[in-house]
């Protein structure tokens, strides 16, 4: 036992190749796919049906491999509002391949009413509805392309909501986030799992639909992403689905791989399109990450040229096995970069002869077409060996990137591509010309129209430039190069930053008017004296210096006023940055969930904490409703006890919260009447209007929880957290 614990501490928990064949009753079989982007270029006469054809192949692979369910990690649709033709085809395909008389072998252990549509009686999980014959359930989170939008009576909706209420898709991972800028930096995220069981294997699926990367990064760093876990969590295989940036695009424009909780066994990473489907261990963590990539190329980039796959995931106990399945209907794509300077040195190409350059580029394109056709033939040959039918050859995608540094004249890329019409699928964007930025030399004199900024360093790569770029820094460098005579760089920089980040359309004009008034006041004090042109410049210079001094004094005064507040809140930010905060339900002695076990402080309450018991008592009544109902008739496999693991509200823990400091959240503003003091009883009245995350009791949907139980969790708003997030 000690040896296994030692291995678990030094390597990822479980064996990703340890599934024993023959134990089918205890093995959960999952078809995994992400980023289908159905509807991409649907008006293109050649590529319009690529995404639909590949999605059909994915569903056919699910039937062929006899999976228990299909798991999609976001971006099922390419558009937030897919066309009617797109919705029609997806609905028809899901009905064709996922409905039927096949018995569902996985048993739902969580509440089937959790996450259902508010105001309706049918369950959220489609195969728990006796009115549907579901053969292969489909679970999906939303991505950044098909995320919920709108602010209607039903809240933000997306295309997955339509498929969900239609009984074709089980939509998970929809998290209600605060709509107020005041609440957003200090309100955490809570994720409830979908609990499934087949034989002795228990699976917990945690879904997180796409949110802004900065917000996700901040929540993880602040340990405010909480997973609700069963009491016997060590006996469950925990799977996390998310749809975020994995590649670093800036300080917070990505999600670090090592910030997830140690109880996770496998992370399904959507959004990134390059196929890295083989499970990868994470240094210092107990889980693996698999990145299936997209099923259709949506950009002519290097990552899209990797062969596309989906995966067959088999889970058995705490072990899993992932088998990549290549997609045959994906259009072949080949990309290459040519540097004409190097070609000129190797083969003696004349860079001043456009005809010679065009002839050379045509030969390169022909070679790429032959390479793409060879890939297709090889893929067909493998399929025929496996007993599948041969598919007709598809027109390939070709991208030739040409570095034209030192070339004086180039041909028209569109006209060049038209010569390959009928041989490739993208003749209009076949050729891309670009020049190397490293050849640029530093100018000895500053150009005020195009000043040399810190990110213009030719020694920096594009990724380093993206990581270094800041709006405030760029504005200060640009203004410093202008040598402003009337306006100060610091104040103007702050005004532009307010215009960009806070969308204050009057920030710049207000600053300019105030600065000019101050300058006029300082100059007019000497209007009795005769001043020549040089003397006027001296007066303006002195007035500008006075303006800069006043700006510095104001900044120091603001910092001094906030200094005490910052010290008072310094202890609250002393948290671990290694993993997510674990938070579990408390349901009494007979609960299936363990007591909360976390070193992180509980969120503090408002002054009217005593008034919390009234809404808490009201919330307990609907929690018993699902327990009285008879279990829904399932077409799937039933257990002997037919138990349901319920997730209850946890109000008792919040009663011991420490006294908060000065509150500035939106809830406090909404609940504050004309008088400055409000009685505690009236503080609970506007609770449903609070834009804070809470959790519905059993039998209530997550959407209902967002509007009917906002008052269950009150989180301290800390202004210093805004500074940490930046």
N, C-alpha and C positions, 0 to 999 in steps of 0.2 A: 504493500500500500504506500509505503514511503517512497519507493522508486517511482511509482506513477505520479505522485505529487511532485517529485523532483523534475520529472520530464515535463509535466504540465507547466511548471514555472519557467522552464527554459525554452519551450517550444509551444506553438499554438495547440490549444486543447482539441482533442479529437483527432481522428485520422481521416483525411480527405480521400483516402483510397481504401478504407477499412470496411466497406460494406460487404457483408457475407451473402453470397448468392444462395438462393433456395429459401430464404426467409421472407417471402413476398408478403405475408400477412403483417409483418412488422416493418415493412419498407415503404416509405412515402416517396412516390415518384412525381417529380415536378418538371415541367417544361419551362425554362427560363428564357425570357427575351426582353429587350429594352429598345426604346427609341425606334419605333416602327415608322413614325412620321407619315402616316397614311394621308394622302392628299398632296404630297410634295410634287410640284410641277405637274399638277393634274391636267392642265391645259396644253401641255406639250404633246404634239402628235406622236413622238417617239417614246419619251420617257414617262408619259402621263400615268400609265398603269403599273409602273414598276413596284411602287409601295404596296398596292393592293395585291398584286401577284405574289409578292414575297410573304405578305401576311397570310394569304391562303396556304402557302407552303408550310408556314409555321403551324397553323392549325392542323394540317394534314400530318405533320410530324408528331403532334400531340396524340392524334388518333393512332398512328402507326406504332408509337412507343408505349401505348396503353398507360398514359400518365394519370395520376389522381387529380391533378389540377394544373392550370397554366398560371404563371406568375409574370406580370409585366411591370417594369420599373420606370414607367413614365413616358411621356411623349408618344402616346398611341396615335394622336392626330398631330399633323404639322401645323394646323391653324387653330387659334383659340375658338373661332367660329367656323367649323368645317362646313363645306358645301353640302347641299342636300344629296347630291350624287355620292359624295364621300360617306355620309351617314348611312345612306341606303345600302351601299355595298358592305360596309362594316357590319351593320345589323344583319344583313342576309348571311354573311359568312359565319358570324357567331351563332346564328340560329341553325345553320346547316351542320356545323361541326361540334357544337358544345351541348346542344339539346338532344335528348334521346333516352332510350330505355336502359342504358348502362348504369349499373348500381354505383353510387358514390360510396367509396370505402372509407373516406375520412370522416371522422365524427367531430362536430363542432362542440368544443368545451366551454367557450365563452358565451356570453349572452347574445342570442341571435337578433335581439332588438337593439343592441348597441350600434348606433350609427344609422338607424333607419330614418326614412324621410319623415319629418315632423308633420303630424296631423294625419298619418296614414297607419294602417294596422299591419301591412305586410312586413315581413322581417327584412333585415338588411342583407342577409346571406341568402342567395337565391335558391339553393337546394334545400333550405329549411322551409320553403314555401310549398305546401302540398299541391298548389295549383300549377306547378312547373315540373316538367320532367327534365332535369338537368343531368347530363351524362358526364361532362367535364367542366367543373367550375372554373371561372376566370377571376383572378384577383389582380387588382391594378392600383397603382398610385398615379397621381398626375405629375406632369413635368412642367417645364417652363414654357412650352408651346401651347399646351392645352390646360393651363391652370384656371382655377375659378375666377370669374370676373363678375362685376355688377354689384348692386346694393338694393335689390328688390326685397319684397316681403319674405322670400325664402332664403335670403342671403346670397352670397356669391355662388354662382353656378357655373358648371362647365359641361362639356360634351359627355364626360364620364357619368355625370349625374343623370343624364337622359338614359344612357345605357344601363345604369344601376336601377332606376325605377322601372325600366322595361324588363328587368329580370335576366339580363344577359351578362352583366359584369358586376362583380362585388368590389365596390369602390372603397378603398381604405386609405389612410394617411392624410385625411383632410383635417387640418388643425386650424382652429380659430385663433387668429392673432389679433392683438389690439389694433384698433384703427387710429388711435391717438398717438401723436408724436411724443407726448409726455409719458404714456404708459409703455410704449414699445421698448425702450432700452432696459426696463426693469421687470418686465413680466416674462416668466419662464414658459417652457413648453412641456407638456405632459403627453406621453404616448402610451396608449392602451393597445395591447396586442390582440390579434386574432389567434385563438388557441385551438389547435387541431390535434386529433389523436387517431392513430391507426395501429391497432394491436398494442404493443408495448412501447411504441415510438410516440413521443409527444413533441409537437412543434409549436413554437410561439413566433408569430410573424409581426414585427414592428415596422410600420410604414410611415415614412415622412415624405409627404409631397413637397415639391419644390417651393422654396422660399428664397428670399434674397441671400446671396452668399455672405454678405456682411453680417446679416442678422444671425444666420446659422453659425457662423464663425464666432460671433460674440456670445451666443447662448452656450456653445460648447466650452469656450474658454472660461465662462463664468460659472460652469457647473450647474446650469439651470435647465438642462435637458434631462427629464426624469422618465424612467421606464417603470411601468407598473408590471411587476413580475409575480408569478405564483409563489406560494410558500416553498414548495419543493423545486426551486428554480434550477438546481443542479441536475434534475432529471429531465429537463426540457432542452431541446435543441433550439437555440435562439437565433433567429434570422432577422437582419435589419435591411430594409430597402430604403434607399434615398436617391435623390435626383439633384446633384449639385456639381459644381466645378471641383474636379480632382487636381487639375493642373493649376499651379499658382499663377494668377493673373495680377496680383497685387498683394499688399500686406494682409487684406482680409477678403479678397475676392476669390476665395477658395475654402475648402474644408479640409483640414489636416487629417491624414489617415489614422493617426494614433490617438485621437481624442474620444473614441467611442468606449463604452463601458466594457469592463472585462468579462461580463456575463455573456456577451455576444459571441457566437460561434462562427457566423458567416455573414459578411456584408455584401449585399447586391448593389453595385454602383451603377446608376444610370447617368445620363446626360453626356458623358464622354463617348465619342463615336468610334474611336480606334478600339479594335477588338483585343482585349487582354483577358480572355475568358478563363484561362488556366488560373486556378486559385493561387494567390500570392500571399505569403505570410507577412505580418507587420512586425517590425522589430520592437521587442519589449511588450508585445500584446499577445492575447490568447486566441485571436481570430484571424480568419483569412478574408481576402477581398477578391471578388470576381467582377470583372467589367466586361459584359458581353458585347458592348458596342452597338451601333445602329444596324438595322437590317436593310437600309438603303442609303446610298451616298447622297448627302445633301450639300456637300461642298467638294470642290476639286482640290483637296488637300492631301498631304502625305498619309495622315492617319486613316483616311477613307479608303486608301488603296490596299489595306490589309484585308485578307479574305474574311468575309462575314460568316459568323457562326451564331447559333443559339446553343443552349445547353440542356442536357438531361441530368437533373440533380436527384440523387437517391439518398434519402436520409434514413438511417437506421440507428436508433438509440441516440448516442452522442457523436456518431461517426457519419460521414457523408462521402459521396463519390460524385464527381462532376465529369460528364462525358461531353465534349464539344461535338456539335452536329453541324456540318457545313451546309450553307444555304446555296442551292443550285440555281435559283431564279434571280440571283443578284447579278446585275449587269457588270461585266468585267471592267476594271478601271486600272490604267497604267499611267504613271506620272514620272517625268524626268526633267532635270534641270541642265541647261547647257550654258557654259560661259564662253562667249565668242572669243575673248582674248586668249584663253587657253587653247581653244580650237585653232586659232590662227597660228599659234606657236607650234602646235603638233602637226597639222596637215598643211600649213601654209595658206590658210584662207585669207583672202584680201578683204579687210574690213571696210574698205572704201568702195567695194563693188556690191551694190544691193542685189543684183541678179545672182551672184555667187552665193551670197548669204541665204537668199530664198531657196536656191537649189539644195544647199546643205540642210536647211531646216525641213524641206520636204522629204529628204531621205531619212531624217531622224523620225519624222511622223510615220512614215511607212514601216520603219523597223518597230515602232511602238505598236502599230496596228497588228503586225504579225505576232508580236509577243502576247498581246491580249487574246488573239484568236487561239494561240497555242495554249494559253491558260484555260480557255473555255473547253477546248478539245480534251485536255487532260482531266478536267473536272467531269466531263461526260463519260470518259473512259472508266474512271473510278466508279461512277454510278452504275454503268452497265455491268461491271464486274460484281456489284452487289445485287444484281437482279432488277435494277430499276430501268425505266425506259429512257431513251436518249432524247434530249431536248434540242430544239432547233437553235442554231447559233444566233446570238443577240449582237447588235451593233455595240461596240465597246465605247467607253469613255476614255478620252485621251487628253492629257494636259502636258504641254511642253512649255516650261519656264525658261526664258532666254535672257541672260545677262548681257545687255548691250552697252556696257561701259566702254567708251572709246569709239563707238560706232556713230558715224555722222548721219546716216540715213537708214531707215528701216521700212519694211513693207507694211501695208494695212493688215492688221490681224484678222478682221472680219472677212476681207477679200481672200486672204490666204486660206481661211478655214472653209470657204465655199468650194474650194477645189476638192475637198474630201467629203462633200455631200453624198450621202448614201453609203458611206464606208464607216462613219463614226456617228455617235449619237449626239455629239455636242460640237458641231462645226463652228458656231459663233464664238465660243470661248475656248477654242483649242489652244491658241497661242497667247502667251502673256509676256510682254516686254517689261524689263525693269533694269535699273542701274544701281550699281553698288554704291552705298553711301560712304563706305570706307575711303573712297577716292577723294572725298571732299577735304579741303585743307582749311585750316583756321584762318580767318581773315584778321589782318592786323588792326583794322578799324571796325568799330561796332556799327552795324547797320540798324538803325532804329526801326525800320519797317520789318526786318527779319533778324532780330538780335540772336546772338548765339546763346542758347540756354544750356543748363546743366545736362539735360537729356539728349542734347545734340552731340555728345561725345562719341566719336566714331569707334572707340574701343568698346562700347557697350553693345550688347546684343539686344534684340527686340524685347525679350522677356525681362532683361535687366532694366530697360527703359520703362516698361510698363510697371515694374515694381517700384521704380523711383519717382514716377510722375506724381505730382501733387498740384492741385489747382492753385493753392496759396503760394507755393514756391514759384510756379510758372508766372503768376501775376506779378510777384515782387521782382523777379528777374527781368521781366519785360518792361515794367515801369521804370526800373533802375536804368535801363538802356535808353529810355526816352529823355532823360535829363529834364524832368518836369520843372517848370519855373514858377508855377502858381500853386499847384496841388502837391501835397505831400504823398510820398509813395506808400507810407504805412496806412494812412487813413483810406486812400484810394483802394489799396489792396483789400482792406477789410470790407469796404463797400462792395467790391466785385465778388468777394467770397460770399457775402450775404445774398447777392443777386443769384449766384450759381447754386449754392447749397440750400438756402432757405426760400428760394423763389420769391424774393422780395424785389418786385419790379421797380420800386421807387428808391431803392437803397443808393444807387449811383447818383441819381439826380438830387436827392436830399443831401448827400455828402458834398457834391459840387456846389450847391447853393449856399450851404453853411460855410464852406471853406472860402468862397468868394466874398461873402458878407464879412467874414473875419478879416480877410486881406484888405477889403475896402475900408474897414474901420481903422485898421492900423495905418494905412496910407493917408487917409483923410486927416489924421491928427496933425500932419505937417503941411496942410494945404496952403498956409500963409507964406511958406517959403518958396522961393523960385528954385525949381528942380529941373536940371537938364536930363538928357536921356540916360547918362551914366548914373546920375543920382537916383533916378527912378528905378533902375535895376537894383541899386543898393537897397532902396526901400523895400522892394519886392522880396529881395533875398532875406532881409531881416524879418519881414513879415512871415515868410515861409518858415524860417528857423523858429520863430515864436510859435507858429502853428504846430511844428513838430515837437517842441518842448511841451506844449499843452497836451498833445496826444500821448506822449510818454507818461506825463503825470496822471492822466486819466486812467491809462492802463495799469499803472502801479496802484492807484487807488482801488481799482476793481479787484486786483489780486489780493490786496490787503484785506478787503471786506470779505473775500471768500476763503481767506487763509484758515480762520477758525473753523469754518464749516468743513473744510477739507480734512482738518485734523480729526474732527469728531467722527468722520465717516471712514477714516483710514482703516480702522480695524475690521470694518464690514467687508472690505475687498480682499482680505487675507484668506484666499481659498486656493485649493489645489487646482492645477490646470491639466491634470493628467487624464481624467476620465469624466464621464457624465455623472451627475448626482443621481444616486439610486433612491427611488421613492416608491413605496409599496402601500397597498390599501390596508386598512385596519377594519376588521369586521367583527371583532369580538373573539370569544374563546373558540367558537366553532368555525371561524373563517378559514378559507383556503389560502389566505394570503398572510404573510408574516408581518410582524411589527416593523415600523419604519426604523431603518438603521442607517443613519447618515450623520457625518460630522458637521455638515453644513448647517448654519443657523436657519431656523424656520423663518418664514417671512413675517415681519412685524405687522401688528394690527393698527387700526386707527384708534382715536380716542373713544369712539363708540363701540369698543370691543364687547361690552356687556350686551349690546343689542343684537349680537350675532346669533344668540341661541334661538331667537324667534324664527328667523328663516331656516335655521338648521332643523328645527322640529318639523317645519312644514316639508322639508326635503326628504324626511325619512318616510313619510306616508307613501309616496309613489314608489319608493324603493322596494316595497313588499309586493307590489302588484305583479311583477313577473313570477314571483315565487308561488303565488296562488294559481297562476294559469297552468293548465296542463301543457307538457312539452309539445312543441310543434311536431307534427307528423313529418318524419324524415324518410326520404327515399334511400338515404345512406344507411350505413351500418349503425346500429344502436348498441349502447353499452348496457350492462346489467343494471347499474344503478341509475342510469340516465341523468347523471348530475350535471349541473351547469355551474361553472365558476363565475361568480358575480363580482363586479367591481363596484364597491360602495363608496359613498362620499366619506371624507375624513375631515370632520370639523373639530374634533376634540383636540387635535394636536395644535391647532392654531390658537387655542385659548392661552397657551403659555408663551406666546410670542413676546419679545422685548418691546419696550416702548419706542416708537420711531421718532426720528427727528422731523424737522419741518417738512410737510407734505406739499407736493406740487402736482400731483397726478390729476388726470382728467376727472376721475371719479369724485375727488374732493371738490373740484370746482362745480360739477353738476349737482352735487348734494348740498352745496352751500346756498342758503336763501339770502334775502336782502340783508338781514342782520348778520353780523359776523359769527354769532354763536348759534348753533342749531341743537335742539334736543336730541338725545341718542335715538329715540324711537323713529324720528323722521329720517335718520341716516340710512335705515334699512329700506325705506320706501323706494328710492330710485335705484336700488340694487340691480334690478334687471337691465338698467341702462349702462352699467359699467362695462367697459370694453376690456375685460380681463379674462384670462384663461381659467376655466373651472371644469369640473367633471360631473356629468349627469349621473344620477343613480341608475340602478338596473331598471330597464324598461323605458328609459328615456334616451332619445338620440343625442348624439354629440352636437347636432345643430340646435336642438332644443336647449341643451345645456348652455350654449353660447348666449342665449337670449333670456332664459328663465332662471339661471342659477349663477349669475355673474358675481353675486355677493359672497360666494363661498370661499374665495381666496382673495386676500388683500395683500398686495406685495408692496414693500417700501419702494418709493421712487427716489432714486439717488442721482443727483445731478452729476456727481463725479463719474458715474457709469458712462455718461455720454462722452466724457473725455477719454475714458479707457477704450471705448468702441472706436473712436476716431484714431 
